[in-house]
Amino acid sequence: MKLKIIKIENRVVTCEVDGSDYFYDIARRWLAEDIQEGDVIEIEYKNEQ
């Protein structure tokens, strides 16, 4: 899964998921200190059942 950083406001980062129309707000503390708008983060997503 790829998250593109769309907007950073205070302690909230808005991310677009895989170039789709889905957006998530993530707490700033969960991301690297040097994250900037426009950056793309690749996340390995596992669904263990």
N, C-alpha and C positions, 0 to 999 in steps of 0.2 A: 504494500500500500504506500502511496506517495502523498505527502501533505505539502501543499504550497502555502507559504505564509502570505496571507492577503493583507492583514492589518494588525498592528500592535498598538494597543491602547492601555495604558496603566499596567495592570497585572493580567490582562486578557489578550490572548493571541487568537485571531480568527484564521482558520485554515480551510483551504479547498481540498477535497479528497479526490485524488486520481483524475483531475481535470474535469470533474463532473459538476453538477449543480448542488452537490451536498457540501455543507459547511459545518465546521465544528469550532466551538470556542474552547480553548485549552488554557489552563492556568499557566502563566508565564514561568513559574518556578519549575515546571516539568521539562522545560526546554533549555538548550545551551544558552549561556550568557550572551554570546555574540550573534544570536539569531537576528536576521533582518528581513524586512518585507521583501518578497520575491524569492527568498530561499526555498529550496525544495528538500524535504526530509523524507528519506525512505525508511519505512517501518516494517519490520517482519511481524506479520499478524498470524497468530496460531489459534485455532479453535480446538482445544483439547476436550474431548468428551469421554 
